[in-house]
């Protein structure tokens, strides 16, 4: 069986900032709907997608939204010994999570795998041989952040995807655009 490809989903501002004090520093309901649709939508009947995130990302999600519905939630932590309440699985590393998601019985229930943060999980995923795509919401604003998305350099190229809106969106006076990158090397 072929190993599942990894797709990263992230929103970043002009300086590639993705968060401050453990929170997303902007409110874009349209982008949250896009995130939900992208990470929930499956191509295979009867399957669901997996979302893989670090412990800090898990706890940054408001309680009422955890676990993310209609998705298998996998939390990465080197310190926790049991999955946090609501999480479906706990893994000690990205590699361990990839292994879990590609073995029976879990692999038989999964369509796609999305990496949803934070910074160190994104770094590991971008270097992983199964890394395929980055879905980047580019937020055209200067925002103070203390957490940043890693540099994609020319390992990734911008591609078009008919299923992803390509025009600039605007909400709350903030312009943003969806971009899709594929790993080329």
Residue, then its C-alpha position, 0 to 999 in steps of 0.5 A: x500500500x502506498x504511504x499517504x501524502x502529507x498536505x500542510x494547511x496554514x495561514x500566514x501574514x506578510x512576514x510569514x507569521x502564523x501566531x502570537x501568544x498561542x493564538x491566530x492573530x486575525x479573525x477571518x471566518x471565510x478562511x476558517x470555512x475554507x480550512x474546515x471544508x478542505x480538511x473535512x472533504x473526502x474523495x473516498x466514500x465512508x472515509x475521513x481525513x486526519x489532521x495532525x497537530x502539535x500539542x500547543x496547536x491542539x490546546x489553542x483550539x477553543x474547547x467547543x471545537x475540539x476535537x475538530x469534527x468529521x476528522x481523525x485528530x492526532x496530537x503530537x507530543x514528546x511529554x504526554x503519555x495519553x491523548x488529550x481529552x477528545x483527541x483520537x490518537x497521540x504520537x511522539x513524533x511526526x514519523x510515529x503519526x505517519x506510521x500510525x496513519x499508514x497501518x491497519x486498521x487506521x489506514x483503512x479509514x483515512x482518505x487524506x492527511x493534513x498537517x495543521x501546525x505548529x511551527x516545528x510540526x510544519x518544519x518536520x512535515x516539509x522535510x518529510x518524503x511524503x510531503x506533497x502540498x502546502x495550502x497557504x492562506x496569504x494574509x496581506x497584512x503586517x501583524x505582530x507574531x511570535x510564531x512563523x511558518x518555515x521558509x519554503x524556498x524553491x523546494x515548493x512551486x506555486x500551482x493552480x488547483x481548480x478546487x481552490x478560489x484564486x481571487x483575492x478575498x477581503x474580510x474585516x478590512x483584511x485582504x487574503x488569498x489562497x495559494x497552493x504549493x507542491x513539493x518539487x524536490 
